């Protein structure tokens, strides 16, 4: 099963969040997975693409531009800060993972590997790891390209203070499979534009080959948001923090 967790984005998302933060914890969809991601259907997005295939199929999803505009509106019109939204995103991701993979269904000491990239998606992953730790999981973090921005330094320190280990290197795929229950892909988000460079080529190649569930936050890392990547990372489930990206709705063969 491809499990898809969505966190609602309404036309007045900022005011809705102010009234009820718990709206970020709403699970809206589960669809079957055949061999790769087939399609992800969203039932909420008011800012939807209006292409002919959407009208025919009833699919509703966001383009990269639309997702970016939602962020801009939250920052500019509703005065949310990056760290506020990052905290909500990471908490929501941890809640979705906990609901999809309850502690009592895991072995290996409820271990989770969280792979974090250098940007906001990586920050979501750091927050997610912290909350997973509080939920009783045993996360480890791989964070190869750190930034000197205070926000990310603080998130890193918070994880360290909770005794969450940071891996110095990423083991090979077989060792990851043997040591962990789940891999959280928090490397690149919807603003990513390829190609993948440097150490992240090796990182994604290893994650692609693991034999345990992979969870991607926002979009599978390395995908083009508009067209996807049939040869790229194919996660077990996807957590959408606004609405499902256009690439995730395209049929994979």
C-alpha positions in Angstrom: 0.0 0.0 0.0 1.1 3.5 -0.7 0.0 5.5 2.3 -0.6 9.1 1.6 -1.0 11.6 4.4 -2.2 15.1 3.6 -2.3 18.2 5.6 -5.0 20.6 4.4 -4.4 23.8 2.5 -7.4 26.1 2.2 -7.8 29.5 0.7 -7.5 31.0 4.2 -5.0 28.5 5.5 -3.3 31.1 7.8 -6.5 32.0 9.6 -7.5 28.3 9.8 -4.2 27.4 11.4 -4.6 30.2 13.9 -8.1 28.8 14.9 -7.2 25.1 14.9 -3.6 23.9 14.6 -5.0 20.3 14.7 -6.1 20.7 11.1 -2.5 19.9 10.2 -3.0 16.4 11.6 -5.8 15.3 9.3 -5.2 12.2 7.4 -7.2 12.3 4.1 -6.3 9.5 1.9 -4.9 5.9 1.5 -4.6 4.5 -2.0 -3.1 1.1 -3.2 0.4 0.8 -4.6 0.9 -1.6 -7.4 4.6 -1.6 -8.2 5.4 2.1 -8.2 3.4 5.2 -7.4 0.4 5.3 -9.6 -1.6 8.3 -8.6 -2.3 10.3 -5.5 -5.7 11.9 -5.2 -6.3 15.0 -3.1 -9.8 16.1 -2.1 -9.2 19.5 -0.6 -7.0 21.9 -2.7 -8.7 25.1 -3.7 -5.7 26.2 -5.7 -5.8 23.3 -8.1 -4.4 22.8 -11.5 -7.0 23.0 -14.2 -5.4 20.9 -17.0 -7.6 18.7 -19.2 -6.4 15.5 -17.5 -7.4 16.9 -14.1 -10.9 17.8 -15.4 -11.3 14.3 -16.8 -10.0 12.4 -13.8 -11.2 14.6 -11.0 -7.6 14.8 -9.6 -6.7 17.9 -7.7 -3.1 18.8 -7.0 -0.6 21.6 -6.8 2.1 22.7 -9.2 5.4 23.9 -7.9 4.4 27.5 -8.5 1.1 27.1 -6.5 2.9 25.4 -3.6 5.4 28.2 -3.5 2.6 30.8 -3.5 1.0 29.1 -0.5 4.2 29.5 1.4 4.6 33.1 0.4 1.0 33.9 1.5 1.6 32.3 4.9 4.9 34.3 5.3 3.7 37.6 4.0 0.0 37.9 4.5 -0.4 35.9 7.7 3.0 36.6 9.2 4.0 33.0 10.0 7.7 32.5 10.5 9.8 29.8 8.9 10.4 28.1 12.3 6.7 28.1 13.1 5.8 26.3 9.9 8.8 24.0 10.2 7.7 23.0 13.7 4.2 22.3 12.4 5.5 20.3 9.4 7.9 18.2 11.4 5.3 17.5 14.1 2.7 16.6 11.5 5.2 14.3 9.7 5.9 12.5 13.0 2.2 12.1 13.7 1.6 10.6 10.3 4.5 8.1 10.7 3.3 7.1 14.1 -0.2 6.4 12.8 1.2 4.5 9.8 3.7 2.5 11.8 2.6 2.2 15.4 5.3 1.3 18.0 3.7 -2.1 18.7 4.1 -3.1 15.1 7.8 -2.4 14.9 10.8 -4.4 15.9 14.5 -3.6 16.0 13.9 -1.3 18.9 11.5 1.0 16.9 14.5 2.5 15.0 13.9 5.1 12.4 16.6 6.6 10.1 15.9 10.3 9.2 17.9 11.6 6.2 18.0 15.4 6.2 19.0 17.7 3.4 20.5 21.2 3.7 17.2 23.2 3.3 13.8 23.5 4.8 12.9 19.9 4.0 15.9 18.9 6.1 14.7 21.2 8.9 11.3 19.4 8.8 13.2 16.2 9.2 15.1 17.4 12.2 11.8 18.4 13.9 10.2 15.1 12.9 13.0 13.2 14.5 12.7 15.1 17.7 8.9 14.4 17.9 9.4 10.7 17.0 11.8 10.5 19.9 9.1 11.9 22.2 6.6 9.4 20.8 8.9 6.6 21.9 10.7 5.8 18.7 14.5 5.6 18.4 15.4 7.9 15.5 18.9 8.4 14.1 19.7 11.3 11.8 22.0 11.5 8.8 22.6 15.2 8.1 25.6 15.4 5.8 25.4 19.1 4.6 24.7 21.3 7.6 24.2 25.1 7.5 25.4 27.8 9.8 22.0 29.4 10.0 20.8 29.7 13.7 17.5 28.0 13.0 19.1 24.8 11.8 21.8 24.9 14.5 19.1 25.2 17.1 17.2 22.3 15.7 20.4 20.2 15.6 21.2 21.1 19.2 17.7 20.2 20.3 18.1 16.7 18.8 21.5 16.3 20.3 20.2 17.3 23.8 17.6 14.5 23.4 20.4 12.0 22.7 19.4 11.4 19.1 22.5 10.1 17.4 23.8 11.8 14.2 25.5 9.4 11.8 28.9 10.4 10.5 28.3 8.4 7.3 25.4 6.6 5.6 25.7 2.8 5.8 25.1 0.7 2.7 21.6 -0.3 1.8 21.8 -3.7 3.4 23.0 -2.4 6.7 20.2 0.2 6.7 17.6 -2.5 6.1 19.0 -4.6 8.9 19.3 -1.8 11.4 16.1 0.3 10.9 12.4 -0.1 10.5 11.7 3.0 8.3 13.7 5.6 6.4 12.3 9.2 6.4 13.3 11.0 3.3 13.6 14.7 4.3 16.4 15.6 1.8 14.8 17.8 -0.9 11.4 19.4 -1.0 9.1 20.8 -3.7 11.5 23.7 -4.4 14.3 21.4 -5.6 15.6 21.8 -9.1 17.9 19.1 -10.4 20.3 17.6 -11.2 21.3 16.0 -7.9 24.9 16.8 -7.1 27.7 15.7 -4.8 27.3 13.3 -2.0 23.5 13.3 -2.4 23.8 11.1 -5.5 25.2 8.3 -3.4 22.7 9.0 -0.6 19.7 8.7 -2.8 21.1 5.6 -4.5 21.4 3.9 -1.2 18.0 4.9 0.0 16.5 3.6 -3.3 17.9 0.2 -2.6 16.7 -0.3 1.0 14.2 -3.1 1.6 12.2 -1.3 4.3 9.5 1.4 4.0 10.7 4.8 2.9 8.6 7.9 3.8 9.1 11.1 1.8 8.1 14.5 3.2 6.5 16.8 0.6 7.8 14.9 -2.5 10.3 12.1 -3.1 13.7 13.7 -3.1 15.2 14.3 -6.5 11.9 14.3 -8.4 11.0 17.1 -10.7 7.9 18.5 -9.0 6.1 18.9 -12.4 7.0 15.6 -14.2 8.4 13.3 -11.5 11.2 10.7 -12.0 10.2 7.2 -13.0 13.8 6.0 -12.3 14.1 7.9 -9.0 13.2 7.2 -5.4 9.9 5.3 -5.1 8.7 5.7 -1.4 6.3 3.5 0.4 4.3 6.5 1.4 4.3 10.3 1.0 3.4 13.0 3.5 2.0 16.1 1.8 2.1 19.2 4.0 0.0 21.4 1.7 -1.5 19.4 -1.1 -0.1 16.6 -3.3 2.4 17.8 -5.9 1.7 17.4 -9.5 4.5 14.9 -10.1 3.1 12.6 -7.5 -0.2 12.3 -9.5 1.4 11.1 -12.7 1.2 7.4 -13.5 4.5 5.5 -13.1 5.3 2.6 -15.4 
